[in-house]
Amino acid sequence: MCGIAGIVSFAKVLTDTQQIQQMTDILAHRGPDAQAIWTEQHVQLGHRRLAVIDVVGGAQPMTRTHRDKFYTIVYNGELYNTEELRQALITQGYTFTTTSDTEVLLYAFIEWKEHCVERINGIFAFAVWDDSQQSIYLFRDRLGVKPLFYTQNAEGLLFASEIKALLAHHTIRPIVTYEGLTALLSIGPSRKPGTTVFKNIFELPPAHALQFNQNKMTTWCYWDVESKEHKDSLEQTIEHVRELTIDAIQRQLVSDVPLCTLLSGGLDSSIITAIAANTLKEHGEKLHTYSIDYEDNAQFFKKNDFQTTRDGYWIDIMSKQFNTVHHEIIIEQEQLVAYLKQALRGKDYPSMVDIDSSLILFGQEIKKNFTVALSGECADELFGGYPWFYNETPFFPWIRSIDERAQLLQGSWQQRLPLKDYLQQAYQDEITQIPTNDKRQQLFYLNRQYFMQTLLERKDRMTMAAGLEVRVPFADHRLVEYAWNIPWEMKTIGGLEKGILRKSFEGILPKEVVYRKKNPYPKTYHPKYTNGVQKILQQRLENENSILYELFNHEKINELMQSGGSSFRVPWFGQLMAGPQLLAFLIQIDMWFEEYAIELVEH
């Protein structure tokens, strides 16, 4: 994967490259292998490269001329139907000088213009400068696996893979309005599609495109799921889910650099590992697999409704059955605490704290030997793997703490930051966009737009902070489209969450793994971690200029700190942000205001 940045200004001729260089340089972690910028009168494009396909020939920014018109691309992503596209373009008269997917993507745009994305299977965020039209086009993949942010001001249009690259431009200030802070504290770390917590900085939503020229800026949605009757029988559905899943995994095994899988021993990562191992075996290769755990976790693990067991037993079954070379990465508690700042910088705003920092540490260890990994995100959102699909909860069921969140605020800030009102309005706004009246289908859609986006963002930012590319086969849009219309009774066949996916891989996976109860990403239970975040929070609270003193009820914050977070009775977000994770979240809020020099304004 890579990092991209751009400046487009029709108000003046762009001659100074200092700003685009700074924006590009700050994305070095996304592309440690190479960097380059390209300039024309009104456009500057920057690229940081993580070389995966055609290491020599795939350099960017890439320019091609067709019928006396030239086009330049910067691209972050991976195409999984490169050869099909290449052959289709060859029949149209195009010739290729590289084996890179970048060249294929650029010619696809030249041939089919903005409709090119309708033909692509892949994960991507890319920009193409069309010189003949004096227009820049931005595109983002259907599920939002790859990020793309932008802002428009007197300079023109600025865009980048991460918010920090926009903030590196001298005209962009780190302004957060009351509404932005309300969003962070009410539905965070999830976000309303297309928004960020920063004033006038937007995210191009998944499955959207943008065109900017000297006349105007236009955005549009080019894809969504389509509700229709599911006509396949149970047997046909099982077979089709299996075929689509296997094809998605095998497509994503294409790489010119070393590749591995992340293995938790759960259903989703085990499916990916099994198919990858079998495919590599055909070429005489062994698959390497990686899992994560925490120092002394066996000693302090506490069973709960979400995490019923530890992962080691099932990982061992999978590794032995598929003859993988397995690596277990153990994260130390001090590392988790120390990396809270790196996690904040990776995301550009407070988020999932030690879950984020553990992913950076995990990615750094994997990166020592591998550049690409496959991971099991998105299967739960497609097939109904979360507890809230079975227990009715109003609004966003992964946020059950809205009243408790509001009560943490100082009295005057409860009025300025109406957390519950914001959450309810965000829910109502989203519901009106959903192409179905079925309540459970609406929940699936909300999961895809909010919860899944949060997990995909976490995986991209944290692993890319380590220079590791992570692919997510369950985000294949063909699988998403098919799963959308599978009836609930089929999805939960056998009375099990993700029943249809389990049935599809009977006989391929060990039976114990097929019917293992879902576990979320592992977290630490060690009191050393709790003690570590308590100590840091105490130190930060000693600073009377801390934003924590301004925003939060002192009595409740002290109670939280003294109890190690246990006085907050429900998870802040999802299944894992509870107890000491909430203390870490408060630490990140304080760090954020300090490190980013946040300017908090009313409007």
Sequence and secondary structure as in RCSB ss.txt:
>XXXX:A:sequence
MCGIAGIVSFAKVLTDTQQIQQMTDILAHRGPDAQAIWTEQHVQLGHRRLAVIDVVGGAQPMTRTHRDKFYTIVY
NGELYNTEELRQALITQGYTFTTTSDTEVLLYAFIEWKEHCVERINGIFAFAVWDDSQQSIYLFRDRLGVKPLFY
TQNAEGLLFASEIKALLAHHTIRPIVTYEGLTALLSIGPSRKPGTTVFKNIFELPPAHALQFNQNKMTTWCYWDV
ESKEHKDSLEQTIEHVRELTIDAIQRQLVSDVPLCTLLSGGLDSSIITAIAANTLKEHGEKLHTYSIDYEDNAQF
FKKNDFQTTRDGYWIDIMSKQFNTVHHEIIIEQEQLVAYLKQALRGKDYPSMVDIDSSLILFGQEIKKNFTVALS
GECADELFGGYPWFYNETPFFPWIRSIDERAQLLQGSWQQRLPLKDYLQQAYQDEITQIPTNDKRQQLFYLNRQY
FMQTLLERKDRMTMAAGLEVRVPFADHRLVEYAWNIPWEMKTIGGLEKGILRKSFEGILPKEVVYRKKNPYPKTY
HPKYTNGVQKILQQRLENENSILYELFNHEKINELMQSGGSSFRVPWFGQLMAGPQLLAFLIQIDMWFEEYAIEL
VEH
>XXXX:A:secstr
 EEEEEEE SSS     HHHHHHHHTTGGG BSEEEEEE SSEEEEEEE   SSTTT  SSEEEEETTEEEEEEE
EEEESSHHHHHHHHHHTT   S   HHHHHHHHHHHHGGGGGGG  EEEEEEEEETTTTEEEEEE TT  S  EE
EEETTEEEEESSHHHHHTSTT   EEEHHHHHHHHHTTTS  TT  SSTT EE  TTEEEEE SS EEEEE    
        HHHHHHHHHHHHHHHHHHTT  SS EEEE  SSHHHHHHHHHHHHHHHHTT   EEEEEEETTHHHH
    SS  S SHHHHHHHHHHTT EEEEEEE HHHHHHTHHHHHHHHTS  SHHHHHHHHHHHHHHHTT SEEE 
 TTHHHHHT SGGGTS  SS TT   HHHHHHTB HHHHHHS HHHHHHHHHHHHHTT S   HHHHHHHHIIII
IHHHHHHHHHHHHHTTT EEE GGG HHHHHHHHTS HHHHTGGG TTHHHHHHTBTTB HHHHT     S    
 HHHHHHHHHHHHHHHT TT HHHHHB HHHHHHHHHTTTTTS S SBTTTB THHHHHHHHHHHHHHHHTT EE
E  
